[in-house]
Amino acid sequence: MSIVLNEEKPVILPWQDPLQAKVPEIRNGCMSAVYYGQRRSGDFYDFVHAAADRVLFGLFDVAGDLQQARTIVVALQQKFRGSGARLFTGEDVNEAERLVLLWIELNKIVMSAAGGVHSCPAFLGCYNDEIGVLAYVNAGHTPGLVRESGRMRELAATALPLGLFSHSVPDSSVVALVPGNAFLVVSKGITDAKHRDEEYGLGRVRDYLFEAQFETAHETCVGLLSRVQQFMCTAPTHNDVTALSVVRTA
């Protein structure tokens, strides 16, 4: 099957904002994404329910404050939704290969919307609910975490951030989720959260996910944001603070 990579220049109206993401329901588990407070910079998440058992998701960190990043965020979301539906709909789909193609399209749209180089770390995932497999591209983002039976797995970077090099070649990987496993990825605002001079860090996120054992993805996200607020002893309004989770229950 031939895939055509679109390279059109995005047309964004000056007052246009990104659309609100809707978290899809899945049959053998649950997904959730939770954002704390009001958006301050270019962090956003989105979902595409591309097929009955296939959900595409992304957590993005566009450099700059909200005003600077708005045009890029809108163009990126439009491309993510349009190309996501096109690339991941159908029966004969290799999710890992299609994520690489999606990264290439998103990389081009970030550079086009920005008019040049503009860093955007991102975590792109496609979860196949029928077989419990998560394919992903970690484009220079905070590592994703998977809680397995008795251990934690870290999903480190497989590609450079979006928007830096026009001809960079990404890589993808896959991880299986069995009943009871949980996946969690967080924005840099969580790992960079500080109390005095101490950062919350990825280690505390790992410890939280290992200990929490919540039954739903929403509880997993909300519980972490609550932990961050307790650690900071104040509301975490220093940056965009976001958590996205997948929990397999059956």
C-alpha positions in Angstrom: 0.0 0.0 0.0 1.5 3.3 -1.0 1.4 6.2 1.5 1.6 9.8 0.2 3.3 12.3 2.5 1.5 15.6 2.5 3.7 18.7 2.5 1.1 21.5 2.3 1.6 24.9 4.0 -0.9 25.1 6.9 -3.4 27.9 6.9 -4.1 29.1 10.4 -6.4 32.0 11.4 -4.9 34.4 13.9 -7.6 33.7 16.5 -7.7 30.0 16.0 -7.1 27.7 19.1 -6.4 24.0 19.2 -9.5 21.8 19.6 -10.3 20.1 22.9 -9.2 16.4 22.9 -11.7 13.7 23.5 -10.4 10.6 25.3 -11.7 7.4 23.5 -13.2 4.5 25.3 -11.5 1.1 24.9 -13.0 -2.3 25.6 -10.2 -4.0 27.5 -9.0 -1.2 29.7 -9.1 2.6 29.9 -7.2 5.7 28.8 -7.0 9.1 30.3 -5.1 12.4 30.0 -5.3 15.1 32.7 -4.0 18.7 32.5 -3.6 20.9 35.6 -5.0 24.4 35.6 -4.7 26.8 32.7 -2.4 26.3 29.7 0.7 28.4 29.9 2.9 27.1 27.1 2.8 24.7 24.1 2.0 21.5 25.8 -1.0 19.6 24.5 -2.3 16.1 24.1 -4.7 14.6 21.5 -6.3 11.3 20.5 -7.5 9.7 17.2 -9.8 6.7 17.4 -8.6 5.4 14.0 -10.2 1.9 14.1 -12.4 -0.2 16.4 -9.4 -1.5 18.4 -6.7 1.1 17.5 -6.2 4.4 19.3 -3.5 6.9 18.3 -2.4 9.4 20.9 0.3 12.1 21.3 1.7 14.2 24.0 3.5 17.3 22.6 5.8 20.0 24.1 6.0 22.9 21.6 8.8 25.3 22.7 7.7 28.8 23.7 4.9 30.3 25.6 1.3 29.8 24.5 1.1 32.9 22.3 4.4 32.0 20.5 3.4 28.4 20.1 -0.3 28.7 19.2 0.1 28.7 15.4 2.4 25.6 15.6 0.1 23.8 18.0 -3.0 24.3 15.8 -1.2 23.2 12.6 0.3 20.2 14.5 -3.0 19.1 15.8 -4.7 19.4 12.4 -1.9 17.3 10.9 -2.0 14.8 13.7 -5.7 14.2 13.3 -5.8 14.2 9.6 -2.8 12.0 9.0 -3.5 9.9 12.0 -6.9 8.9 10.6 -5.5 8.3 7.1 -2.4 6.3 8.2 -4.0 4.1 10.9 -7.4 3.3 9.5 -7.8 -0.1 7.9 -7.2 -3.7 8.7 -3.6 -4.3 7.3 -1.8 -1.7 9.4 1.7 -2.0 10.9 1.4 0.5 13.7 5.2 0.8 14.3 5.9 1.6 10.7 3.0 4.0 10.4 4.2 5.9 13.5 7.5 6.5 11.7 5.6 8.0 8.7 3.4 10.1 11.0 6.6 11.5 12.7 7.9 12.5 9.3 4.7 14.3 8.4 4.5 16.0 11.8 8.2 17.0 11.7 7.6 18.8 8.3 4.4 20.6 9.5 6.2 21.9 12.7 9.0 23.4 10.6 6.5 24.8 8.0 4.3 26.4 10.6 7.3 27.8 12.5 9.0 29.0 9.3 12.2 27.1 10.3 13.7 25.2 13.2 11.5 24.9 16.3 11.9 22.2 18.9 8.9 20.0 19.8 9.6 16.9 21.9 6.7 14.5 21.6 5.6 11.0 22.6 3.5 9.3 19.9 1.7 6.1 20.6 -0.7 3.7 19.0 -2.5 1.3 21.3 -4.0 -1.8 19.8 -6.7 -2.8 22.3 -7.5 -6.2 20.7 -4.0 -7.6 21.2 -2.7 -5.3 24.0 0.3 -3.9 22.1 1.5 -0.3 22.3 3.7 0.9 19.4 5.5 4.2 20.1 7.9 6.8 18.9 9.6 8.9 21.7 10.8 12.0 20.0 13.1 13.4 22.6 10.3 13.5 25.2 10.3 12.5 28.8 10.5 8.7 28.9 7.2 6.8 29.0 6.9 4.3 31.9 5.2 0.8 31.9 4.4 -1.0 35.1 4.6 -4.7 34.6 4.4 -7.5 37.1 7.0 -6.7 39.7 9.0 -4.3 37.6 9.1 -1.0 35.7 10.1 -0.5 32.1 11.3 2.8 30.7 10.5 3.8 27.1 13.4 6.0 26.2 13.9 8.3 23.2 13.8 6.6 19.8 13.9 9.8 17.7 14.9 13.4 17.8 12.4 16.1 18.8 10.1 17.3 16.0 11.0 20.5 14.2 14.8 20.3 14.3 16.0 18.5 11.2 14.1 18.2 7.9 15.7 14.8 6.9 16.1 13.1 10.3 15.1 9.4 10.4 13.1 8.3 13.5 12.8 4.8 14.9 9.8 3.1 16.6 9.4 0.3 19.2 6.6 -1.8 20.7 5.7 -3.0 24.2 3.0 -5.5 25.2 0.5 -4.7 28.0 -1.1 -7.6 29.8 -4.0 -7.3 32.2 -2.8 -5.3 35.2 -0.1 -3.4 33.3 -0.2 0.4 33.2 1.5 2.9 30.9 2.2 6.5 31.9 3.9 9.5 30.2 4.2 12.9 31.7 5.1 16.4 30.6 8.4 18.0 31.5 6.4 20.3 33.9 6.0 17.3 36.2 9.6 16.1 36.2 10.8 19.7 36.5 8.5 20.6 39.4 10.5 22.0 42.3 10.3 22.3 46.1 13.1 24.7 47.0 16.0 23.5 44.8 14.9 19.9 44.5 13.1 18.6 41.4 10.3 16.1 41.4 12.2 14.1 38.8 11.4 10.9 36.8 12.4 8.7 39.7 9.5 9.9 41.8 7.1 9.3 38.9 8.4 5.8 38.6 8.0 5.2 42.4 4.5 6.6 42.2 3.4 4.4 39.3 4.9 1.3 40.9 3.1 1.9 44.2 -0.2 3.4 43.1 -1.9 0.4 41.6 -5.0 2.3 40.6 -7.6 0.5 38.5 -8.3 3.3 36.1 -6.1 5.5 33.9 -7.9 8.6 35.2 -7.1 7.8 38.8 -3.5 7.2 37.8 -3.2 10.7 36.2 -5.1 12.6 38.9 -3.2 10.8 41.7 0.2 11.9 40.2 -0.8 15.5 39.8 -1.9 15.5 43.4 1.5 14.0 44.4 3.2 16.8 42.5 1.2 19.5 44.3 2.0 17.9 47.7 5.7 17.8 46.8 5.7 21.5 45.7 3.5 22.6 48.7 1.7 24.8 46.2 -0.4 24.6 43.0 1.9 23.4 40.1 1.4 26.5 37.9 5.1 26.9 37.0 4.6 25.2 33.6 2.2 23.0 31.7 1.6 19.9 33.9 0.1 16.9 32.1 -0.2 13.1 32.6 -1.4 10.6 30.0 -2.1 6.9 30.9 -3.3 3.6 29.5 -4.4 0.8 31.9 -5.2 -2.7 30.6 -7.7 -4.4 32.8 -8.7 -7.5 30.7 
